Amino acid sequence: MKKYALITGGTKGIGKAVALCLGKAGYNLLLTYATDSVLAEETQKELSGLCGVKVSVVQADITQRVAIGVIADYLTTHDLLLDAVVMNAGLTCRDPFEQMTMESWEKVFFGNVHFPVFLLQRIIQQIKKEGSVVFTGSLMGIQPHSVSLAYGVTKGAVHSLVKNLVKFLEPYDVRVNGVAPGFVDTEWQKTKPAEIRRNIENKTSLGRFCEPEELAEVYKMLIENKYFNGEIVVVDGGYLYK
Ligand SMILES: NC(=O)c1ccc[n+]([C@@H]2O[C@H](COP(=O)([O-])OP(=O)(O)OC[C@H]3O[C@@H](n4cnc5c(N)ncnc54)[C@H](OP(=O)(O)O)[C@@H]3O)[C@@H](O)[C@H]2O)c1
């Protein structure tokens, strides 16, 4: 029987690269996205063509409470049991500290922390024994260097969540880990001004951004290696904090 993986924010960037990597390894895929349904359909066709697996896409915005039910209902309606869950979708708010509002702070917290916690609570019975959950954290949760205070703090919370969840997922025989990427060349980074991109390259020992495909292999390793549990794997090309 084919394995099944759910990837939030799986239609582009890091999530899509993870989807491709898992699809090539024979996993059927359920990918969520926020708004871009045209791109989501393109990704669906592209990945099913490349990998020969079943690929489904579901619109589920992590800033909306209702989206938890949408994903959970999809799983039960289609009778799906998951081998892997990748909590990858995330958001930021780059308002300066002085202009930050409680609403924008709460929105980032809801999407990056509350949403995956309560999604996991809803779907835990749909994850198979020996299944695996991987969160996308961030180097910015470790190095206090983010432009966005809410982003850095929530990604730090994601790392702590991973470690705290080990105990709570143990009765289900489900492992949980996280990846803390440095700077990955997705749309998220490509839209930054050239000067900022150069600064980032200069602060990275390897002198370049990470390709989503090379990062994706780390997710697959965490999903398939049965002894990783409660770990945050940093993939930053040797970032120098200066
Ligand atoms: N890129 C980096 O350098 C980097 C570094 C460290 C951590 N990360 C983390 O990696 C994750 C993915 O980032 P990325 O660079 O791959 O981003 P991306 O290229 O912009 O891809 C975003 C994906 O997530 C979906 N998405 C965006 N906002 C969403 C929302 N509110 N609800 C549900 N889905 C949403 C998008 O759907 P639509 O197309 O519909 O918007 C798309 O599928 C995030 O958690 C981010 O914090 C990124």
The ligand as a Tripos MOL2 file, in Angstrom:
@<TRIPOS>MOLECULE
LIG
   48    52     1     0     0
SMALL
NO_CHARGES

@<TRIPOS>ATOM
      1 N1         12.5120   30.6510    2.3320 N.am      1 LIG1
      2 C1         13.2780   30.7390    3.3940 C.2       1 LIG1
      3 O1         14.3990   31.2570    3.3380 O.2       1 LIG1
      4 C2         12.8250   30.1730    4.7030 C.ar      1 LIG1
      5 C3         13.7540   30.0780    5.7440 C.ar      1 LIG1
      6 C4         13.3600   29.5300    6.9620 C.ar      1 LIG1
      7 C5         12.0680   29.1100    7.1360 C.ar      1 LIG1
      8 N2         11.1820   29.2400    6.1090 N.ar      1 LIG1
      9 C6          9.8220   28.7530    6.3510 C.3       1 LIG1
     10 O2          9.4980   27.8100    5.3320 O.3       1 LIG1
     11 C7          8.0770   27.7870    5.1480 C.3       1 LIG1
     12 C8          7.7570   27.9150    3.6810 C.3       1 LIG1
     13 O3          8.4030   29.0500    3.1710 O.3       1 LIG1
     14 P1          8.7250   29.2040    1.6100 P.3       1 LIG1
     15 O4          9.9150   30.0740    1.5080 O.co2     1 LIG1
     16 O5          8.7300   27.8700    0.9220 O.co2     1 LIG1
     17 O6          7.4590   30.0590    1.1370 O.3       1 LIG1
     18 P2          6.7940   30.2100   -0.3150 P.3       1 LIG1
     19 O7          7.7690   29.8860   -1.3930 O.co2     1 LIG1
     20 O8          6.2090   31.5500   -0.2950 O.co2     1 LIG1
     21 O9          5.6580   29.0570   -0.3080 O.3       1 LIG1
     22 C9          4.5520   29.2490    0.4260 C.3       1 LIG1
     23 C10         3.5930   28.0590    0.3960 C.3       1 LIG1
     24 O10         2.8630   28.1610    1.5970 O.3       1 LIG1
     25 C11         1.5180   28.5450    1.2950 C.3       1 LIG1
     26 N3          1.0610   29.5700    2.2200 N.ar      1 LIG1
     27 C12         1.4880   30.8530    2.3560 C.ar      1 LIG1
     28 N4          0.7510   31.4820    3.2910 N.ar      1 LIG1
     29 C13        -0.1470   30.5750    3.7410 C.ar      1 LIG1
     30 C14        -1.2120   30.6290    4.6570 C.ar      1 LIG1
     31 N5         -1.5380   31.7470    5.3020 N.pl3     1 LIG1
     32 N6         -1.9570   29.5050    4.8360 N.ar      1 LIG1
     33 C15        -1.6740   28.3590    4.1760 C.ar      1 LIG1
     34 N7         -0.6900   28.2560    3.2820 N.ar      1 LIG1
     35 C16         0.0690   29.3440    3.0620 C.ar      1 LIG1
     36 C17         1.5410   29.0720   -0.1340 C.3       1 LIG1
     37 O11         0.2240   29.0140   -0.7290 O.3       1 LIG1
     38 P3         -0.2360   30.2050   -1.7500 P.3       1 LIG1
     39 O12         0.6160   30.0250   -2.9830 O.co2     1 LIG1
     40 O13        -1.6700   29.9850   -1.9810 O.co2     1 LIG1
     41 O14         0.0800   31.5040   -1.0550 O.co2     1 LIG1
     42 C18         2.5820   28.1270   -0.7250 C.3       1 LIG1
     43 O15         2.0240   26.8480   -0.9340 O.3       1 LIG1
     44 C19         7.5210   28.8820    6.0540 C.3       1 LIG1
     45 O16         7.1100   28.3240    7.2810 O.3       1 LIG1
     46 C20         8.7330   29.7870    6.2960 C.3       1 LIG1
     47 O17         8.6390   30.4650    7.5140 O.3       1 LIG1
     48 C21        11.5280   29.7610    4.9110 C.ar      1 LIG1
@<TRIPOS>BOND
     1     1     2 1
     2     2     3 2
     3     2     4 1
     4     4     5 ar
     5     4    48 ar
     6     5     6 ar
     7     6     7 ar
     8     7     8 ar
     9     8     9 1
    10     8    48 ar
    11     9    10 1
    12     9    46 1
    13    10    11 1
    14    11    12 1
    15    11    44 1
    16    12    13 1
    17    13    14 1
    18    14    15 2
    19    14    16 1
    20    14    17 1
    21    17    18 1
    22    18    19 2
    23    18    20 1
    24    18    21 1
    25    21    22 1
    26    22    23 1
    27    23    24 1
    28    23    42 1
    29    24    25 1
    30    25    26 1
    31    25    36 1
    32    26    27 ar
    33    26    35 ar
    34    27    28 ar
    35    28    29 ar
    36    29    30 ar
    37    29    35 ar
    38    30    31 1
    39    30    32 ar
    40    32    33 ar
    41    33    34 ar
    42    34    35 ar
    43    36    37 1
    44    36    42 1
    45    37    38 1
    46    38    39 2
    47    38    40 1
    48    38    41 1
    49    42    43 1
    50    44    45 1
    51    44    46 1
    52    46    47 1
@<TRIPOS>SUBSTRUCTURE
     1 LIG1         1 GROUP 0 **** ****
